[in-house]
């Protein structure tokens, strides 16, 4: 379930959100693009912050 970027442009990729598809480029079409956009919209963005999971006492 893990994907490596092999240290490719690490500084430029800071705060970048990647979507990986099993579909190869020649077959990548509208359906795969819609799935990638849907996956992007489902993500919880914190913009570098930490999600507060502590319960108020």
DSSP file (Angstrom, degrees, kcal/mol; ACC not computed):
  #  RESIDUE AA STRUCTURE BP1 BP2  ACC     N-H-->O    O-->H-N    N-H-->O    O-->H-N    TCO  KAPPA ALPHA  PHI   PSI    X-CA   Y-CA   Z-CA
    1    1 A X              0   0    0      0, 0.0     2,-0.3     0, 0.0     0, 0.0   0.000 360.0 360.0 360.0   2.5    0.0    0.0    0.0
    2    2 A X        -     0   0    0      2,-0.0     2,-0.4     0, 0.0     0, 0.0  -0.752 360.0-163.5-104.9 151.6    3.0    2.3    0.0
    3    3 A X        -     0   0    0     -2,-0.3     2,-0.3    17,-0.0    17,-0.0  -1.000   9.2-150.0-132.1 132.4    4.4    4.3   -2.9
    4    4 A X        -     0   0    0     -2,-0.4    -2,-0.0     1,-0.1     0, 0.0  -0.777  14.5-164.6-102.9 146.4    7.9    5.9   -3.0
    5    5 A X    >   -     0   0    0     -2,-0.3     3,-1.5     3,-0.0    -1,-0.1   0.338  38.3-130.6-105.9   4.0    8.9    9.0   -4.9
    6    6 A X  T 3   -     0   0    0      1,-0.3     3,-0.1     3,-0.0     4,-0.1   0.850  62.1 -61.6  52.9  45.0   12.6    8.2   -4.4
    7    7 A X  T >  S+     0   0    0      1,-0.2     3,-0.7     2,-0.1     2,-0.6   0.730  85.3 166.0  59.0  24.9   13.6   11.6   -3.1
    8    8 A X  T <  S-     0   0    0     -3,-1.5    -1,-0.2     1,-0.3     5,-0.1  -0.640  71.7 -26.6 -77.9 114.9   12.5   13.2   -6.4
    9    9 A X  T 3> S+     0   0    0     -2,-0.6     4,-1.7    -3,-0.1    -1,-0.3   0.898  78.5 175.0  49.0  53.2   12.3   17.0   -5.9
   10   10 A X  T <4 S+     0   0    0     -3,-0.7     4,-0.2     1,-0.2     3,-0.2   0.899  74.7  46.6 -58.5 -44.7   11.6   16.7   -2.2
   11   11 A X  T >4 S+     0   0    0      1,-0.2     3,-1.0     2,-0.2    -1,-0.2   0.893 114.1  48.3 -66.1 -37.8   11.7   20.5   -1.4
   12   12 A X  T 34 S+     0   0    0      1,-0.2    -1,-0.2     3,-0.0    -2,-0.2   0.744 108.6  55.7 -72.6 -22.5    9.4   21.2   -4.4
   13   13 A X  T >< S+     0   0    0     -4,-1.7     3,-2.1    -3,-0.2    -1,-0.2   0.360  74.4 132.4 -93.0   6.0    7.0   18.5   -3.3
   14   14 A X  T <  S+     0   0    0     -3,-1.0     3,-0.1     1,-0.3    -3,-0.0  -0.377  83.1   3.7 -60.9 132.6    6.4   19.8    0.2
   15   15 A X  T 3  S+     0   0    0      1,-0.2     2,-0.3    -2,-0.1    -1,-0.3   0.650  97.9 144.8  63.3  18.7    2.7   19.9    0.9
   16   16 A X    <   -     0   0    0     -3,-2.1     2,-0.6     1,-0.0    -1,-0.2  -0.649  42.7-144.9 -83.8 142.4    2.0   18.3   -2.4
   17   17 A X        -     0   0    0     -2,-0.3     2,-0.3    -3,-0.1    23,-0.0  -0.945  16.5-161.0-111.2 119.1   -0.9   15.9   -2.6
   18   18 A X        -     0   0    0     -2,-0.6     2,-0.4     2,-0.0     0, 0.0  -0.704   9.2-160.9 -98.5 148.4   -0.3   12.9   -4.9
   19   19 A X        -     0   0    0     -2,-0.3     2,-0.4     2,-0.0    17,-0.1  -0.997  11.3-159.6-125.5 124.9   -3.0   10.6   -6.4
   20   20 A X        -     0   0    0     -2,-0.4     2,-0.4    16,-0.0    -2,-0.0  -0.887   6.8-169.4-109.0 135.5   -1.7    7.3   -7.7
   21   21 A X        -     0   0    0     -2,-0.4     7,-0.0     2,-0.2    -2,-0.0  -0.930  26.7-144.3-122.4 145.1   -3.7    5.3  -10.2
   22   22 A X  S    S+     0   0    0     -2,-0.4     2,-0.3     2,-0.1    -1,-0.1   0.575  76.7 101.5 -79.3  -9.5   -3.2    1.7  -11.4
   23   23 A X  S    S-     0   0    0      1,-0.1    -2,-0.2     2,-0.0     2,-0.1  -0.596  75.3-126.9 -78.4 132.3   -4.4    2.9  -14.9
   24   24 A X    >>  -     0   0    0     -2,-0.3     3,-1.2     1,-0.1     4,-0.8  -0.433  27.4-103.5 -78.5 156.6   -1.6    3.4  -17.4
   25   25 A X  G >4 S+     0   0    0      1,-0.3     3,-1.3     2,-0.2    -1,-0.1   0.839 114.8  56.0 -53.2 -46.4   -1.4    6.7  -19.2
   26   26 A X  G 34 S+     0   0    0      1,-0.3    -1,-0.3     3,-0.0    -3,-0.0   0.840 115.8  39.6 -60.1 -28.7   -2.7    5.7  -22.6
   27   27 A X  G <4 S+     0   0    0     -3,-1.2     2,-0.6     2,-0.1    -1,-0.3   0.486  85.8 116.1 -96.1  -3.0   -5.9    4.4  -21.0
   28   28 A X    <<  +     0   0    0     -3,-1.3     2,-0.2    -4,-0.8    -3,-0.0  -0.536  45.0 150.1 -70.4 114.3   -6.2    7.3  -18.5
   29   29 A X     >  -     0   0    0     -2,-0.6     4,-2.3     0, 0.0     5,-0.2  -0.430  59.8 -59.6-130.1-158.3   -9.4    9.0  -19.4
   30   30 A X  H  > S+     0   0    0      1,-0.2     4,-2.6     2,-0.2     5,-0.2   0.861 126.8  54.1 -61.6 -39.1  -12.3   11.1  -18.0
   31   31 A X  H  > S+     0   0    0      2,-0.2     4,-1.9     1,-0.2    -1,-0.2   0.922 111.2  45.0 -63.2 -44.5  -13.4    8.3  -15.6
   32   32 A X  H  > S+     0   0    0      2,-0.2     4,-2.2     1,-0.2    -2,-0.2   0.880 112.9  51.4 -68.1 -37.7  -10.0    8.1  -14.0
   33   33 A X  H  X S+     0   0    0     -4,-2.3     4,-2.4     2,-0.2    -2,-0.2   0.914 109.3  50.2 -64.4 -42.9   -9.6   11.9  -13.8
   34   34 A X  H  X S+     0   0    0     -4,-2.6     4,-2.3     1,-0.2    -2,-0.2   0.887 110.3  50.6 -61.9 -38.7  -13.0   12.1  -12.1
   35   35 A X  H  X S+     0   0    0     -4,-1.9     4,-2.2     2,-0.2    -2,-0.2   0.890 110.2  49.7 -66.1 -39.4  -12.0    9.4   -9.6
   36   36 A X  H  X S+     0   0    0     -4,-2.2     4,-2.1     2,-0.2    -2,-0.2   0.906 111.8  47.7 -65.9 -41.7   -8.7   11.3   -8.9
   37   37 A X  H  X S+     0   0    0     -4,-2.4     4,-2.0     2,-0.2    -2,-0.2   0.894 111.3  51.2 -66.2 -39.9  -10.6   14.6   -8.3
   38   38 A X  H  X S+     0   0    0     -4,-2.3     4,-1.1     2,-0.2    -2,-0.2   0.904 110.0  49.5 -63.8 -41.3  -13.1   12.8   -6.1
   39   39 A X  H  < S+     0   0    0     -4,-2.2     4,-0.4     1,-0.2     3,-0.3   0.887 109.8  52.5 -64.0 -38.7  -10.3   11.3   -4.0
   40   40 A X  H >< S+     0   0    0     -4,-2.1     3,-1.0     1,-0.2    -2,-0.2   0.896 107.8  50.5 -63.1 -41.4   -8.7   14.8   -3.7
   41   41 A X  H 3< S+     0   0    0     -4,-2.0    -1,-0.2     1,-0.2    -2,-0.2   0.724 104.3  59.3 -71.5 -21.5  -12.0   16.3   -2.4
   42   42 A X  T 3< S+     0   0    0     -4,-1.1    -1,-0.2    -3,-0.3    -2,-0.2   0.549  84.3 106.9 -83.4  -7.3  -12.3   13.6    0.2
   43   43 A X  S <  S-     0   0    0     -3,-1.0     2,-0.8    -4,-0.4    -3,-0.0  -0.410  71.0-128.0 -78.3 148.4   -9.0   14.4    1.9
   44   44 A X        -     0   0    0     -2,-0.1     2,-0.4     2,-0.0    -1,-0.1  -0.841  28.3-158.3 -94.6 105.0   -8.7   16.2    5.2
   45   45 A X        +     0   0    0     -2,-0.8     0, 0.0     1,-0.1     0, 0.0  -0.713  25.2 168.2 -90.7 131.4   -6.4   19.1    4.7
   46   46 A X    >   -     0   0    0     -2,-0.4     3,-2.0     3,-0.1    -1,-0.1   0.419  39.2-135.0-117.3  -4.6   -4.6   20.7    7.6
   47   47 A X  T 3  S-     0   0    0      1,-0.3     3,-0.1   -32,-0.1    -2,-0.1   0.891  79.4 -39.3  50.2  48.4   -2.1   22.8    5.7
   48   48 A X  T 3  S+     0   0    0      1,-0.3    -1,-0.3   -33,-0.0     2,-0.1   0.272 116.1 117.4  90.1 -11.3    0.8   21.8    7.9
   49   49 A X    <   -     0   0    0     -3,-2.0     2,-0.5     1,-0.1    -1,-0.3  -0.277  66.7-112.0 -83.4 173.4   -1.2   21.9   11.1
   50   50 A X        -     0   0    0     -3,-0.1     2,-0.3    -2,-0.1    -1,-0.1  -0.905  29.1-117.1-108.1 133.4   -1.9   19.0   13.4
   51   51 A X        -     0   0    0     -2,-0.5     2,-0.8     1,-0.1    -5,-0.0  -0.539  28.4-124.8 -70.8 128.3   -5.4   17.7   13.7
   52   52 A X        +     0   0    0     -2,-0.3    -1,-0.1     1,-0.2     0, 0.0  -0.647  41.1 162.6 -78.3 110.4   -6.6   18.2   17.3
   53   53 A X        +     0   0    0     -2,-0.8     2,-0.2     2,-0.1    -1,-0.2   0.413  35.4 115.3-108.0  -0.9   -7.7   14.7   18.5
   54   54 A X        -     0   0    0      1,-0.1     2,-0.5     3,-0.0    -2,-0.0  -0.466  64.0-130.8 -72.0 139.8   -7.7   15.5   22.2
   55   55 A X        -     0   0    0     -2,-0.2     2,-0.1     1,-0.0    -2,-0.1  -0.779  24.9-113.3 -92.1 131.4  -11.1   15.4   23.9
   56   56 A X              0   0    0     -2,-0.5    -1,-0.0     1,-0.2     0, 0.0  -0.416 360.0 360.0 -64.6 132.7  -12.0   18.4   26.0
   57   57 A X              0   0    0     -2,-0.1    -1,-0.2    -3,-0.0    -2,-0.0   0.460 360.0 360.0 -86.6 360.0  -12.2   17.4   29.7
